[in-house]
Amino acid sequence: MLKNSSSEINKTINIKNDNSIADISNSLNNLNLNKTTNRCTFCKKKVGYLGFSCKCGGNYCSAHRFYEDHACEKLDEVKQEGKDLILKLNPKVIGSKLTPI
């Protein structure tokens, strides 16, 4: 009876070790998946903490931070938004006509 109980204990220990190894490997995989790299999407240069994010979803260095520099797919949308904003903030001013004397 002691031999059976010791073999059962060994089996449960092996099962617990297998589960803990699986848990550790799963947690390591999750850490690798959540890791973000701070590189320019255009030239792959390391940007560190200074990366500029764009509306297209990319992260860019100081050389490629403007829409024209990294061939942004949302360039036309951004230009249109800028034009609309200028029209909204600067209404056309029309003066009253002068009456002739």
Residue pairs with C-beta under 8 A, 6 or more apart in sequence:
38 46
38 47
38 48
38 49
38 51
38 59
39 45
39 46
39 47
39 59
40 46
40 47
40 51
40 59
40 60
40 61
40 63
40 64
41 58
41 59
41 60
41 64
41 70
42 58
42 60
42 61
42 64
42 69
42 70
42 71
43 61
43 63
43 64
45 61
45 63
47 59
47 60
47 61
47 62
50 61
50 62
51 59
51 60
51 61
52 59
52 60
52 61
52 62
52 65
53 59
53 60
54 60
54 65
54 67
54 70
54 72
54 74
55 72
55 74
55 77
55 78
56 72
56 73
56 74
58 70
58 72
60 69
60 70
63 69
64 70
67 74
67 75
67 78
68 75
72 78
